[in-house]
């Protein structure tokens, strides 16, 4: 085994350092595997209960009327999330699009959007209008209010209570950390927050950005009161096979509003050809719990390695996990870039290229991204990215198998050692 790693550029020191850590992680991995088994059976039951057939794997063209596979897939998602309805479409291009769609379809001029968990992910800043952009919510007369988390990552309940007013129509709760080093929110904590908000204003819509969180726990946010959950199919629920797409699941009225905004008033969910993509959507969803488990193990492995080297990691090596993202704070741009070079060098596709920071659309600073994926931009596949700004933290996620995630992390350590940024005894 050591020889094949050596052929792939892993030194004896790096191999032994990582193997020693890996040997201690079996109890954590056993727990992850048990959750994966539970979620695998949950997906299977949803598919069986909704009578997925071979005909569902076929696609439609044109208007897409009476698309059995599309309608059944949406019923499967609704069952999985214990929701009244779901919208699952290849016409939703990414996670940001899914979130924008959910917000723009359920807010009206004069309404106010509240984030009680601090700043949303960077690409949503232009959607909301925090950073001016054409077509933002702000341009349509929708205001925004934000309550930051407490320094310990807890909810500032008093300020949240004071922020809710007669204009508050929708509350957005981002489960994952985004480009921040705050804790990811567990489903349990999300439930506590929703209960608190609903006691103050029962008719407010609570939406959860569920990106990177699906199948990490046995429950989803809709099990604890969320009116909508929103995510991307090129993250956890696509299982690495979905080539595009997003979903919105929740209350029927919320999903219908999103469908009318996605297509057209009067048409809604009735149109939208699935082309030849449904087989990948079903197959990817079936594999998603196992793929997510592999990525989660990779995150735990990374946390243990970099914490032992003295870097700040979020979550730390012993914390419970509520998404697949692992943040490592290097404090320098050099550390971030060296880490991303290691991820790229471990990729099955484009392993020979070098990631460089660039001014990506939707971000307020240069961003470096490393991913050699079968699906472009798929962050359930081995990937890492980071804004080049303080505190110079890199965000690692994915790996279609734990074996690949493990190798990717070892390759990051090798890259950092080779750059002279750390030394192994």
N, C-alpha and C positions, 0 to 999 in steps of 0.2 A: 504493500500500500504506500509506504513512504517513497518508494522509487517512482511511482506514477505521479505523485505530487511533485517530486523533484523535477521530473520531466516537464511539468507545467509551471516551473519557476518558483516553487516553494522551498525555501532553505530548510536545513535540518533544525535550526533554532526555532523558526516560526512554526514548523510542523509540531515539534515537541511541546512548545508553549501552548498551542491551540488544543492539542490532544489531551493535555493534562486538564484543561478547563472543561472540555467536552465530557470527560469521564465523570465529572461531578454533576452533570445536568440530567441524568436519567430520570430522577423523580419528577422534575419539571416537565420533561418531555412526555412522560407517561400521562400526566394530567392533561396536557394539550391533546394527546391522542384520544383520551376519553371524551373530551368535548367534540373532537372531530367525528368520532363514531356517533355521538348523539345527533349532531347536525347533519351527518350523512343520512341517517335514518329519517330525520325530519324532512329533508329534501325528497327522499324516496317516497315518503308517505304523501307529500303534496302532489307529486307527479302521479302516483297511483290513484289518489282520491279524485283528481281532475281528469282521469282517463286519457293520459297522454298516449297517442297512437302513432303509428308510423306515418300516417297522413299529416300529423302535426309537424313533421320535420321538413315538409315541402314548403315552397315559397309561393308568393303571388307577385303579380306585376301590376302596372297601371295604378288604378285607384286603390286596389287592395280590398275591395268589398268582400265580406264573408270569408275572411282569412281565419280558418279554423286553428292553425298553428299559433298565430299571433294572439288570438282571443284565449286559447287554452293556456299559453305561456303567462299571460297576464293574470289568469285565474290561479295559476301555480304560485306566482309571486304574492298574490293577495293571501293565499292560504299560508305560505311560509311566514309572512309578516303579521298574520292574524289581523288583516286589514279588510276593509270593505271593498276596495278596488285597487287596481294598479295600472300603471302605464309603463310599458317596457318596449322601447322602440330603437331601431337603428338610426332613426332621424334625429335622436338626441345625440349630439356629437361628442360630449364629454361631461365630466362631473360639473364643471362650471356652468355649462349650458343647462343641465338638469336643474341645478339650483336656481339659476336665473329664471328658468321657465316656471318653477314652482312659486317663486316670489312674484314675478310679474303677472301671473295669472290669478293670484289670490290677494293682491293688493290693488287698491284704487286710489286715484288722486285724493289727497287729504288724509290718507291713512299714515300711520307711523309704524316703522319696523324697529324692533328692539332686539339687540344682542346682549343677553345677560352674562355672557362668558368672555367678554373682551373682544378684541379686534378679530374679524373674520379672516379667512385665508386671503392672500394677496390679490388673487384674480377677482374676488368678489368686491374689492374696493371700488372698482370701476363699474361693476353692476349696480352697486348701491348708490354710487356717486360721491363716496368719500374722496376719491380722486376723480375729478371731472372727466366724463366720457360721453360720447354720443349715445343716446338711447338709455341712459341710466335711469334708475328709479327716481332720482332727484329731479331729472328733467320732466318727469310726469307728475311732479308735485307730491311725491311720497317722501316723508321725512325719516330720519334715522336717529336712533338714540342708542348709546352703548354704556354698559356697566362693566367695568373691569373686574376680573377675579381678585380676590384678596391675595396678599403676598404669599400665603401658604397654598394657594391654588383653590381655596374654598370659595363658595358663592357669597357675595355681599348682599344678603337678603334684604337688609334695610334699604340700600340704594336701589335694588331691583323693585321693591315695593313702591318707592317714591317715583321711579321712572315710568311705571305703568300708569297710563292716563286714558282719557276718553278716546283719544286718537289711536291708541295702540291696537293694531289689528292682527299683527303676526309677530311671533317671537321665534328667532332663529338660534338654534343651539348647535354649535359645531362640536362634534364628538371628538375628533382627532385634534392634534395640537397645531397643525399647519406649520408655518415657519416660525414657531415659537417654542420655547422650552418649558411650557406649562404642562401639567399632567393631562393625559387623555381622560375623558369622562367615561366612567363605567355606565352601563345601562341602569344600574341601581341609582347612581347619583343623578342621572338624567331624569329618572322617575321622580325623585325627591324634588327636583327643580320644577318639573312640570306640575306636580301636585301643588306646590307653593303658588305658582303663577295662576293656576286655574281657580284656586281659592280666592284670589284677588279679583280676577276677571275671567269667569267661566267660558265666555264665548270667544276668547282669544285663540288664534290658531298657533299651535306649537309645532314647528318644523325642525327636524333633526337632520343635519348634514352627516350622513352615515358613512361617508367615504372612508375606506380602510378598516371599518369596524365590523362588517358583516361576517358572521360565523366565528368570530373570535370568542364570543360568549354563547350561552345556550338561549338567551333571550335577545330580542331586538327592541329598539326604542318604542315601537308600536305596542309592545306588550306592557309598557309602563305609562301609557297615556299620550304618546306622540300622535298628533293628527296627521302628520306626513313624515315619511322618511325618504331621503333622496340619495342616490348614489350613481356610480359609474360602472359600466359593465367591463371596462378594461382594468378594473381593480378586482377586489375579492369575488364578487358574484359571477364574473365571467369565466373564472377558473383558468384563465390564460388562453382560452379558445375564442371568446367573443372578440371580433375584430373592431368593434365600435359599439356605441349604445349607452343608454342610461335608463334609470328607472325612477318612478315616483310611486310610492304605495301609501295608502292611508284612507282617510274618510272619502266616501264616494264624491261628495261635493267638491272637495279639494282636487281630486284626481280629474274629475270632469272639467273643472276650470282649466287645469293644465292641458288637457287634451284639446279643448277649444282654442287655446293659445298656440299650441304646437301646430295644429292644422288650420282650422278656420271656424268661426262661429257657424253653427248649423251642421258641421261635419264631425268635429271632435274625434272620437275613437274609431269611427266607422271607416276611415280611410287611412292609408299609409301602408303601401306594399312592403312585404317582408323580404321580397326578392329571394335569394338563396341562402339566407343567413340564419334561419331558425335552428337548423341542426347544431350549429356552433353555440347558439344561445342555450339550448337545452343541455347539450353535452357539457358545456362549460359549467353550467349551474350544478349539474350532477357531480362534477369533480371538485367544485368550489370548496367544500369543507375540508377536504384532504389537502388541496393546494394551499389554502389559508393556513392550515396547521403547519405545513412545511415552512412557510414564510414566517410564521410566529416563532418557530424554533430558531430560525436564523436570527431573528431580532434578539431573542434571549441570549443566544451564543455571542452576538456582537456586544451586547451590554456587558456581559461577564468579561470578555477580553479587554475592552477599552476601559472599563472601570478598574481592572487590575493594573492597567498601565498608568492610572492616575488621572484619566480624563473624566470630566463630568458627563454622565450619561442620563438620559431621560427617556423611558423610565430607568431606574437603577436596576441592578442585577437581581434584586429580590422582590421587586414590586409585582403586583398582579398586573396582567396585561389586558388592555381593552381595545387595542388596534394593532396593526402589524408594523407600525413605524418605530424606528429606533433613532433617537437623536444623539449625536456625539458632539460635544463642544470642544473644538480644538483651540480657539482663541486666535488663530492665524489663518489667513487665506491659504498659505502654503499647505497646512494640514488638511484643509477641506479639499483642495485640488488633488493632493496626493491620494487621499481616500478615494475620490471619484475615479482617478486613473486606475486604481486597483480594481474597482468594480467593472470598469470598461474592459480591462485586460482579462477578466474572468468570463466575459460574455460569449455566447455561442455565435453571435452575429456581430460583425464589426469590432472584433476584439483587438484589431490592429490599429484602430484610430485613437486619437488622444482627445479627451474632452477638454474644452476651453470655456471660460465664462463668456456669456454674450448677453445683449440686451433683449431679453425675450418679451414679447407682447404681454401686457397685463401685470408686469412686475416693476417695482420702483428702484431696482438695482440690478447689476449684472447677475446672472444665475448660471451656475455650472450644473450640467445634467449628464449623468452616465447611465447608459442603458444600451445594450445590444440585444434588442428584443425581437421576437417573431412578429409581434404586433407593435407597430410604432407608438411609443409613448405609454405602453402598457406597464403600469407600476405594480401589478401583481407579479410581473417578471422581475428578475434581479435588477435593481436600479438604485440610484442615489442621486440626490440633488441638493443644492444649497444656494441661498443668496450670498453674494460676496459682500457681506457687511457684518459688523459686530452683532452677536458674540462669535461669529464664524463657526456656526454649528452646521453639521451635515446631517441629512435625513436619509436613512437607509430603509429600504423596504423590499419585499418580494422575494422571488425564488420559486419557480414552479415545483421544485423538489427541495427538500432540506439539504440534500447532498450538494446541489448547486449553490444554495445560499451559504452553506459552510465554506465551500471553496472560495466564493466571492469575498467573504469576510477575511479568510486567510490571505487572499491576494491583496486586500486593502492594507493589512498589517505588513505584508512584504513590501508594498510600495512605500509605506511610511518609514519602515526600517531602511530601505534603500536610499530614501531621501535624507537620511540622517536626523529625522525628527524624533525618533525614539531608539533606545538600545535595549536589547534583550540580554539578560544575564546568561 
